Structures are given as structure tokens and as C-alpha cells.
Amino acid sequence: MEIRVPFGESESSCTVSDSRKVTVLRAKGLEKTDGKKEIDIIRDAMANPIGSPPLSELARGKKKFVAITSDHTRPVPSHLTLPLMLEEIRKTSPDADITVLIGVGTHRATTKEEMVQKFGAEFVKKEHIVVHDPNDESMLVNLGILPSGGQCLINRLAMEADLLIADGFIEPHPFAGFSGGRKSILPGIASMVTVLSCHNAEFALHPMVKPGILDGNPVHEDMIFVGRKSRLAFILNVVLDAKKKVTAAFAGEMDKAHRKGCEFVLELSGVESVKSPIVITSNGGYPLDQNMYQSNKSIQQADFVSADGGVIIAVNECRDGHGGEMFFNAFKGKTPAEVAEEINKREREKTQPDQWASQFLANIMVRHPIIFVTKAPKEMVENFSMKYAATLEEGLQMAEEIVKDKSAPITVLPESISLILR
């Protein structure tokens, strides 16, 4: 029996006995089978907006537009969504002044090459594109105080627009419940101060901060507050299958369209957990596994299905290295237990960049050893006190030695971050 999981733009695999108990947990809607073209799915959503007039009607009589789009770390098919949205605007506002604003959150800036890869060369040449910088105070405007108590600062261009729109995609999210919708604003185009305020250590330990939960989730409450304060008027969010193809789309009012999409994803993504002493997990390939910071999400999902003392094998290419300097440095010279203890008690106002990723990872490593199958340097993996493996086959052998059982049951999460584990 062969176990195969996504790895970059390819796969990683290992072979086990046919008699071994292997449970593969997959969202039931990840394989697109209806044959409908992606662009037709998106057009249908735009023609039938939820809780909103069509975008062309919202655009009528307006001059200045800002369209927020995701950065290079997200698989949003912006080459499909953005041209369609801008086409709708220009139907009733042919002389529209449009800025495409790339919401990087706290990630590094998107490069020109990545823009071309994501949007297409012609779009990049034709449209006015700005990359958000969360640390550039001249780019920011203050909208007041978040429900959690922090300062609410977002990109000035968004607030100066006559109409603010955004594309995105919806999947389970370990912190916000679901990605998409209001997340285009916070963290997308928010200041570093604002992002840190709602990514604090207290929220990371909150019982309602987990995949699939919006109501009662304090992170979502901060995000929806900022979405409304920014006057985000219209969204186009897609749902993607295992091959990153559009399987559904939801357009319209920020909260109503997003919630409809979240309901759809919840129905597809909810699966019953099966715990095992060995768990193989993956982010689902590129671009979701391009760095260790993002790969942390697959480890969080594996934690839900790992038996007490079990081993997690994380399979993520990480062509972009660790993905967060402070995330990397948090583990230098420290044990996971020391990192967890230090961050768990950190006060909100002392929140540091990337600390939520360090906190989640450290707390999981206190409970489970982690083997990381990756193309990232071995020294980088070992900095996090994880065990390095060059292949899944090697990683499985290491896991079997740790649990002292060559026939131990295995749970596999090939596209872990698409799941809501019950």
C-alpha cells in the first residue's frame, strides 16, 4: 500500500503493508467532478450576489476604487477573480480609478515575479498595483480601538476609496475559524500593531479559537469589526478543490456572502477524527507549504488526531525557508517547553510578530515529537527541535522507531488545512 501526500508541486510517498491500519482523512468535496468551468462558477456567483446589489450597480457613479487581493502565500486564483471584478466595475464606471492592493498581512512583500505568476503578465502591466506594508506608518490610518482593546490601523488607500472590494478564498483557519471575507482587511491590509493585537497569547489559548468557529471567536470579532469600519462593500471568495481548482464561489456583502461560503466549507470539511500513534500531515502542497511558518498549520491539525505520546510527521516542501525571522529565532537555544512557558504567559500588549505560530508549535511539541520531511535545510529544522527527514519513507521509519512499533496504525491528513476535525 502506498501513502502519497502533496509536497510542493509534486508528492512525497511511502509504502506500508496492506494489512496495516491506515486511515486517510479527506474533505468529501475536494475532488471537483461536475465538469463546470472555473470561470463559469465565478461568473454565476457574481451574477447572484448574496445580500448585495451586483458589483456593477455598486460601482455606478463612483470614481475611486480599491480591490484588495491576497499575496503570494495564498492560492486564490486572482488571474480569474480580479479581471472579472474590475470588468464589472468598468461596466458602469468606465473611467474608474482602480488600485489593486496586495494584502500581505505581516508576510514579506510580494515580488514582481510573484505578481506575474499570480495575476498574469498582461494584468501586472495594465493595472495599478500596490503592495501593503504593515510597518509603513505613512500608509496607515487609525480607525479607533478593536473589541480586544488594541489600536485599529489599516491601509490609507482603502479608506480613501469610494468603493472597497476584495477577493479571497475560504478554508478552515486555525485562528480565525475560516479564512476569507473580513480577513482581507485584518490581517491583510492592517498595521503590524493591529495584527499583533488580535494574535495575542491569550487568544491562542481561547477555547473558541479553532478551525470552523466564528461566533464567540474573539479573533473573528476583531476581524469583522475592522471589516465593517473599513466599509468593505463587496467580496468574491472561492472554495478550492485538492488541485487548487475552483469548486464553488460566493459573492456579495462581506459578512453574509462569507458566512454562506463558510457553511458550504463546513459541510465539506467536517470529518470524524481517528487518533493514531503516527500521524502524517501536509499543508496540501504549493503555495500553502512554501515555508515552515505556514506549515505550522498542518502540525496543528495533526495534533487533533495524534494519540497520547504519538509522533507527527509533517510533510511540507518549504522552498521559501522558515518564513518568519522571529518565528525562527523564538526557538534558538530553547526547548519547546521553555518557548511555550514564555509565550503562554505573555501579556497582550507585549505580543511579538509570529508569536502565535511559535506558541502553537511549542505547545504541541511538549506533547508530541515532530519529524519534518522537507527541502528546507536540516539545521533550520533542528533549530525548532524537530527531527529532519529527507523523504517520507525515512520519516516513517524514524516514527516507527520512536513508538517502537513497525505496524503502528497511521492517520494521514493529505490536505490537512482543508479539514475541520470533530
C-alpha positions in Angstrom: 0.0 0.0 0.0 1.4 3.4 -0.9 0.7 6.6 1.1 1.0 9.7 -1.0 0.7 13.3 0.2 1.2 16.7 -1.6 4.7 18.1 -1.4 5.4 21.4 -3.2 4.2 20.9 -6.8 4.7 17.2 -6.6 4.1 14.4 -4.0 6.0 12.5 -1.3 5.2 8.9 -0.7 6.0 5.8 1.4 5.0 2.1 1.3 3.4 0.1 4.1 2.0 -3.4 4.4 -1.6 -3.9 3.1 -2.5 -5.3 6.5 -1.6 -2.2 8.3 -4.3 0.1 9.6 -4.1 3.3 7.7 -6.9 6.0 7.9 -6.9 8.8 5.3 -9.0 11.8 6.4 -10.1 14.0 3.5 -12.8 16.6 3.0 -15.5 15.0 0.9 -15.8 17.8 -1.6 -12.1 18.2 -2.5 -12.4 16.4 -5.9 -14.2 18.6 -8.4 -16.4 16.3 -10.5 -19.2 18.4 -12.1 -17.1 19.5 -15.1 -18.2 23.1 -14.8 -15.5 25.6 -15.8 -14.0 27.7 -13.0 -14.8 31.0 -14.8 -18.4 30.0 -15.1 -18.6 29.2 -11.4 -17.2 32.6 -10.6 -19.5 34.4 -13.1 -22.5 32.7 -11.6 -21.6 33.9 -8.1 -21.1 37.4 -9.4 -24.4 37.4 -11.2 -26.2 36.2 -8.0 -24.6 38.2 -5.1 -25.6 37.4 -1.6 -27.0 40.3 0.5 -25.9 43.0 -2.0 -26.7 44.5 -5.4 -24.4 43.4 -8.2 -20.9 45.0 -8.2 -21.7 46.9 -11.4 -24.5 48.7 -9.6 -22.4 49.4 -6.5 -19.8 51.0 -8.8 -22.3 53.3 -10.6 -21.4 57.0 -10.0 -18.2 56.2 -8.1 -14.7 57.2 -9.2 -12.1 55.8 -6.8 -11.9 52.0 -6.2 -9.6 49.7 -4.3 -9.6 46.0 -4.8 -7.8 44.0 -2.1 -6.2 40.7 -3.2 -4.3 38.0 -1.4 -0.5 37.7 -1.6 1.9 35.1 -2.9 1.3 32.7 0.0 -2.4 32.1 -0.9 -3.7 30.0 -3.8 -6.5 32.5 -4.7 -7.0 32.3 -8.5 -6.7 36.0 -8.8 -6.0 35.7 -12.5 -9.7 34.7 -12.8 -11.3 36.7 -10.0 -9.7 40.1 -10.3 -10.2 40.7 -14.0 -13.9 39.8 -13.7 -14.4 42.1 -10.7 -12.7 45.0 -12.5 -14.7 44.3 -15.6 -17.9 44.7 -13.6 -16.7 48.0 -12.2 -15.9 49.4 -15.6 -19.3 48.4 -17.0 -20.9 51.4 -15.1 -17.7 53.4 -14.3 -15.6 53.2 -17.4 -13.2 55.9 -16.2 -12.7 54.2 -12.8 -9.5 55.0 -10.9 -8.7 51.4 -9.6 -5.9 50.4 -7.3 -5.2 46.7 -6.7 -3.9 46.4 -3.1 -2.0 43.3 -2.2 -2.8 42.3 1.4 0.4 40.7 2.7 -0.6 40.8 6.4 2.7 40.5 8.2 4.4 38.5 5.4 7.2 39.8 3.3 6.4 41.9 0.2 5.2 40.1 -2.9 7.8 40.3 -5.7 7.2 41.4 -9.3 7.9 37.9 -10.4 5.3 36.5 -8.0 2.8 39.1 -9.2 3.2 37.9 -12.8 2.9 34.3 -11.7 -0.3 35.1 -9.7 -2.1 37.7 -11.9 -0.5 37.2 -15.3 1.9 39.5 -17.1 -0.7 41.5 -19.0 -2.7 42.3 -15.8 0.5 43.4 -14.0 1.5 45.6 -16.9 -2.0 47.2 -17.3 -3.2 47.7 -13.7 -2.0 49.9 -10.9 -0.8 47.5 -8.1 0.4 48.5 -4.6 1.9 46.1 -2.1 0.7 46.8 1.5 3.4 47.4 4.1 2.3 46.8 7.7 5.2 48.8 9.1 4.9 51.9 6.9 3.1 54.5 9.1 2.6 56.8 6.2 0.4 54.1 4.6 -1.9 53.8 7.6 -4.9 55.5 9.1 -6.4 55.0 12.6 -9.9 53.7 12.9 -10.1 53.6 16.7 -10.0 50.7 19.1 -10.5 47.0 18.5 -13.0 45.0 20.6 -10.0 43.3 22.1 -8.6 46.7 23.1 -5.8 47.3 20.6 -5.3 50.1 18.1 -7.1 49.6 14.8 -4.9 50.9 11.9 -5.3 49.9 8.2 -4.1 51.0 4.8 -5.0 54.6 4.0 -5.8 53.7 0.3 -8.7 51.5 1.4 -10.3 54.3 3.5 -9.9 56.8 0.7 -11.7 54.6 -1.8 -15.3 55.3 -2.9 -15.8 51.6 -3.1 -13.7 48.9 -1.4 -13.8 45.3 -2.6 -11.8 42.1 -2.1 -11.3 38.7 -3.5 -10.2 35.7 -1.4 -10.8 32.0 -0.7 -12.4 30.2 2.2 -10.9 27.3 4.1 -10.8 26.3 7.8 -8.4 28.5 9.6 -6.7 27.6 13.0 -7.0 31.1 14.4 -9.9 32.9 12.6 -12.2 29.9 12.2 -12.3 30.4 8.5 -10.1 32.3 6.0 -11.6 34.8 3.6 -14.1 37.6 3.9 -13.1 40.1 6.6 -9.6 38.6 6.7 -8.7 40.6 3.6 -8.7 43.7 5.9 -7.3 42.2 9.1 -4.6 40.9 8.8 -4.5 41.6 5.0 -4.0 45.4 5.0 -3.7 46.1 8.7 -0.7 47.5 10.6 1.7 45.3 12.4 0.4 46.7 15.7 -3.2 45.8 14.9 -2.3 42.3 13.7 -0.3 41.6 16.8 -3.1 42.9 19.0 -5.5 40.1 17.9 -2.9 37.4 17.6 -2.1 37.5 21.3 -1.1 34.6 23.5 -4.4 34.8 25.4 -6.5 34.3 22.3 -4.3 31.5 21.1 -5.4 29.5 24.2 -9.0 30.6 24.0 -11.4 27.6 23.7 -13.3 29.2 20.7 -10.2 30.0 18.7 -10.1 27.0 16.5 -11.0 25.9 12.9 -14.6 26.1 11.9 -15.8 28.6 14.6 -16.8 32.2 14.0 -19.4 33.0 16.7 -17.7 33.5 20.1 -14.3 33.6 18.5 -12.5 36.8 19.7 -10.2 36.8 16.7 -13.1 36.8 14.3 -14.8 39.5 16.4 -11.8 41.8 15.9 -11.7 41.0 12.2 -15.4 41.6 11.5 -15.2 44.9 13.4 -12.4 46.1 11.2 -14.1 44.8 8.1 -17.2 47.0 8.9 -15.1 50.0 10.0 -13.3 49.9 6.7 -16.6 49.8 4.7 -15.6 46.7 2.8 -18.5 46.7 0.4 -18.2 43.6 -1.7 -16.3 40.3 -1.7 -15.7 37.5 -4.1 -14.5 34.4 -2.3 -13.9 31.0 -3.8 -13.6 27.4 -2.5 -10.8 25.2 -4.0 -10.5 21.5 -4.5 -7.4 19.4 -3.9 -5.9 20.6 -7.2 -6.5 24.2 -6.3 -9.3 24.5 -8.8 -12.5 26.5 -8.0 -15.3 24.3 -6.9 -17.6 27.0 -5.6 -17.8 30.8 -5.3 -19.6 33.3 -3.1 -20.0 37.0 -3.9 -21.8 39.9 -2.2 -21.9 41.6 1.2 -18.8 41.0 3.3 -20.4 39.0 6.2 -23.4 37.4 4.5 -21.6 36.1 1.5 -18.7 34.9 3.7 -20.9 33.1 6.1 -22.7 31.3 3.2 -19.3 30.2 2.0 -18.3 29.1 5.4 -21.4 27.0 5.8 -20.5 25.3 2.4 -17.0 24.6 3.6 -18.1 23.3 6.9 -20.4 20.8 5.2 -17.5 19.6 3.0 -14.7 19.8 5.5 -16.1 18.3 8.7 -14.7 14.8 9.3 -14.6 12.5 12.4 -11.2 12.3 14.0 -9.4 9.0 14.1 -6.5 9.0 16.5 -3.3 7.1 15.8 0.2 6.8 17.3 1.6 8.0 14.0 0.1 10.9 12.0 1.3 12.0 8.6 0.2 15.6 7.7 0.7 18.0 4.9 -0.5 21.6 4.1 -1.6 20.3 0.7 1.4 21.4 -1.5 2.5 24.7 -3.0 1.8 27.5 -2.3 0.5 26.5 1.0 3.6 24.7 2.1 6.2 27.2 0.8 7.6 27.9 4.3 7.8 26.5 7.8 5.6 29.3 9.2 2.7 28.3 7.1 3.4 24.6 7.5 2.7 25.1 11.2 -1.0 24.8 10.3 -0.6 21.2 9.2 1.0 20.4 12.5 -1.8 22.0 14.5 -4.3 19.8 12.6 -2.2 16.7 13.3 -2.3 17.4 17.0 -6.1 16.8 17.0 -5.7 13.2 15.8 -2.4 12.2 17.4 -2.7 9.7 20.2 -1.1 10.5 23.6 2.6 10.4 23.1 2.2 9.9 19.3 4.5 11.1 16.6 3.7 13.7 14.0 5.3 13.5 10.5 4.9 16.9 8.8 5.5 16.8 5.0 6.0 20.3 3.6 8.5 21.4 0.9 9.3 24.9 2.4 11.1 26.3 -0.7 11.0 29.7 1.0 12.7 28.6 4.2 11.3 29.3 7.6 9.1 32.3 6.6 9.4 34.3 9.7 12.5 35.6 11.4 11.0 36.0 14.9 9.3 32.6 14.5 12.7 31.1 13.8 14.5 33.0 16.5 12.0 32.2 19.2 13.4 28.6 19.3 17.1 29.4 19.2 18.8 27.8 22.2 15.5 26.9 23.9 13.4 23.8 24.4 9.8 23.7 23.2 8.7 23.7 26.9 10.7 26.9 27.6 9.2 28.6 24.5 5.7 27.6 25.4 6.0 28.7 29.0 7.4 32.1 28.0 4.8 32.9 25.4 1.7 31.4 27.2 2.0 34.0 30.0 2.9 36.9 27.7 0.6 39.9 28.1 -1.4 41.2 25.1 0.4 44.5 24.8 3.7 42.6 24.6 2.7 40.4 21.7 5.5 39.9 19.2 5.4 39.2 15.4 4.9 35.5 14.6 4.4 34.6 18.2 1.1 32.7 17.6 3.0 30.3 15.3 5.7 29.8 17.9 3.2 29.3 20.6 1.1 26.7 18.8 4.2 24.7 17.7 5.9 24.8 21.1 2.8 23.7 23.0 2.3 20.8 20.5 5.9 19.7 20.8 5.6 19.4 24.5 3.1 16.6 23.8 4.5 15.1 20.6 7.8 14.7 18.8 7.7 16.0 15.3 9.5 14.7 12.2 9.7 17.3 9.4 10.0 16.0 5.8 11.2 18.9 3.8 13.6 20.6 1.4 14.4 23.2 4.0 18.0 22.9 5.5 18.4 20.3 8.2 19.9 22.9 10.6 16.8 25.0 10.1 14.5 22.1 11.1 16.7 21.2 14.1 16.6 24.8 15.3 12.9 24.1 16.1 13.9 20.9 18.0 12.2 18.9 15.3 13.7 15.8 13.6 14.7 16.2 10.0 13.9 13.6 7.3 14.6 14.0 3.5 11.8 11.6 2.5 8.5 10.4 3.8 9.9 6.8 3.8 12.7 7.9 6.0 10.3 9.9 8.3 8.1 6.9 8.7 11.0 4.7 9.7 12.0 7.2 12.3 8.5 7.4 13.7 8.2 3.6 14.0 11.5 3.6 16.0 10.1 6.3 18.4 6.8 4.4 19.0 8.7 1.1 19.0 6.1 -0.5 16.7 6.7 -1.1 13.0 3.0 -1.9 12.5 1.6 1.1 14.4 -1.7 2.5 13.0 -1.4 5.6 10.9 -3.7 8.6 10.3 -3.0 10.6 7.1 -4.1 14.2 6.5 -3.0 14.8 2.9 -4.6 18.3 2.7 -4.8 18.9 6.5 -5.8 22.6 6.5 -8.9 21.8 4.4 -10.3 19.8 7.3 -12.4 20.6 10.4 -11.7 17.7 12.7 -14.5 16.7 15.0 
